Amino acid sequence: MTLAEPRLHSTPDPEGPESGSRTATGTDGGAAESTGSGTRSETGSETAPAGREPAPRSGDADRDPGTPDRNTGSPATRPARWPTWRRDLVVYAAFLVAGFWVTSQIWLDPAGRVAALYSSDPAQVQYFLAHSVRVVLHGEFPFFTDRLNYPDGVNLMANTAILGLGIPMVPVTLLFGPAVSFVVLVTFGLAGTASAWYYVLSRHLVGSPVAAVVGGWFCGFSPALLSHANWHPNIISQFLLPFIVWRVLVLIRSTRPVVDGVILALLVTYQAFINEEILLFTAMACGVFLLAVLAQEPARWKAAWRPLGTGLAVCAVLAGALLAYPLIVQFAGRQAYHGLSDAVRDYGNDLAAFFVPGSTTLGGNQEANADLAPNYSEENAFFGWSLALLTVAVVVWLRREVVIRALAVTGLLFAILSLGERISWWNRGALWGPWDVLVKAPLLDAVVPTRFGLITTVVIGLLIALATDRAWKSEVADRRTVRAVVVAALAIALVPILPLPLREVSRPPVPHFITSGQWRPYVGPDQTLVPVPIPAMGHTNGMRWAAAVNLDFKIPGGYFLAPRNGNTGDPGRFGGRPSGLSAVLDQVATSGQPATLDDRQRRRALDELRHWRAAILVLPLKQHNVEALRSTVDQLAGPARRTGDVWLWDVRALTDRTAG
């Protein structure tokens, strides 16, 4: 894939070009680009227009090579610049160090540390990473599994099984376990996203390395991505998005739309196996941005429609062919669901969330932010007052540029949609929001609205990169002062949202009974090992147990999205069919009070164990409220037997379908 393609530049209104702004027309890779002071090569150096000497610049360091020194008359030399590749390596290394800084608390003990709140998502991701191992080593079907929620199973295409991340991570998962793979994905997801945006910005949008670094940094380490980092590596792994966006823009002036359409299709296909929701957001944002540009410059459409239409058609056909079967499984296959659970469909940002720093940043306050987002894993705005004001100032300053106005429209639209069905300010008021109309639209009914703030995040990153570039290259007498002001403004805006290490707490280890294989003599290939409590949204340790042994045993229940009541095509819900035994054990685990089972409850529980083909029930000795849980299960399956670090109930005699 090559990125030496036409640049997309913004055009100021005819009433008055901004100093240092670029022309709207692009040039092919390697050619010179016209600027207000001459031509600009792809490497960033500038030359004077024909027949005109270069304008003098203040300071020897900024003087063009060969320009005579005004004091001595001798030619001045510009200090040698690093090669681009060396500068890039330094930037990538810095982003990687920042990624390790953010995840440093997890790296201390990947298997024994987890997010302080909502530990279910990391366990789910680790389970899906172990599923990728089975896909590669055992040839298991990648899009569905019955090893979770047995016997109904789970539609993995409808559950972001992150095959696009999990399969490349198979060697790491095999060697070090899914917990290590998880923290590797988080670390490199943040650093990789920042690096990808830096690369695309530095090659195709801005000429100043400083501007590219600032834009890449914010897009990779924004408060929104830091919020998701502890739970959703599939959301923070946005390293393909800059290239998808750029390839869409390339199509506007493409001379080879078929080839460019193929490249875009391959990128889209791979992103679909990382996170489809982010791919949908990217498509929507590109569409809104292009419409905003064309609305301001309708003449562009005459030259753009043919290559754009051809490229998108090629992309749609090829990506559609590659994704056809997985999407059929997702939307029409076994355990498919239509629409999200009611628990998340109304997730929206509070208006105040745009003006306070995120909980995981230097200026953040976790307690103060509690009511401004659905939860701490969904802080999809939280830019802080200083960055919000700086963004407005950038739009006002560069308002004559078409691209700036188009970005502003895009960012504002999705910020409004991120407010959800009801709009509030500091958790007060409940005004109608436009998402109330769109929430039932096809595809959009599977979107968590607060995440539209991720689009606004990228828009802000692009705006501050463009503004930094314009200011850094402005032709003024005192460039050092201008640059000092730029640095100060960026510091005021970005320092309050600098990342802190993710907050972690210890979690119970996987029992030795599991890791040592002591369970194997009990559990046959068509039977299940039943963790106590039954795996569900709030009880995901059993999923970690299975992941630790590469899913060698099946478990009932679990944390995933499935159709209500297990009926394919129903609206989604978290977890499988409602279970009486699961509800009882959940109550006991929460309250610490043992339940007294009546005959009806015992009969129903035994029917569920038979339905699951349960072989053994396993309760760790270190489980919270272990005695209350043991006492409750004893009423169902008889006295437990202590085996190593677990209580064990062998229920094969009770669940054998040939028994009376």
Secondary structure, DSSP 8 states (H G I E B T S, - for coil): -----------B-TT---TT-B-S----TTS-EEETTEEE-TTS-EE--TT------SSGGGS-TT-B-TTT-SB--------HHHHHHHHHHHHHHHHHHHTHHHHT-TTTEEESS-THHHHHHHHHHHHHHHHHHH---TTEESSSSTTT-EEGGGGT--HHHHTTTHHHHHHH-HHHHHHHHHHHHHHHHHHHHHHHHHHHT-S-HHHHHHHHHHHHH-HHHHHHHTT-HHHH--TTHHHHHHHHHHGGG-S-HHHHHHHHHHHHHHHHTT-HHHHHHHHHHHHHHHHHHHHH-THHHHHHHHHHHHHHHHHHHHHHHHHHHHHHHHHHSTT--SS--HHHHT----GGGGSSB-TTBTT--TTTTTTTSSSGGG----B-HHHHHHHHHHHHHTTTBHHHHHHHHHHHHHHHHTT-SEEEETTEEEEE-THHHHTTSTTGGG--GGGGHHHHHHHHHHHHHHHHHHHHT---S-HHHHHHHHHHHHHHHHGGG-B----EEE-----HHHHTTTTTTT--TT-EEEESS--BTTB-HHHHHHHHTTT-SB-S--SSEEEGGG-TTS-EEESSS--HHHHHHHHHHHH-------HHHHHHHHHHHHHHTEEEEEEETTSTTHHHHHHHHHHHH-S-EEETTEEEEE-HHHH-TT--
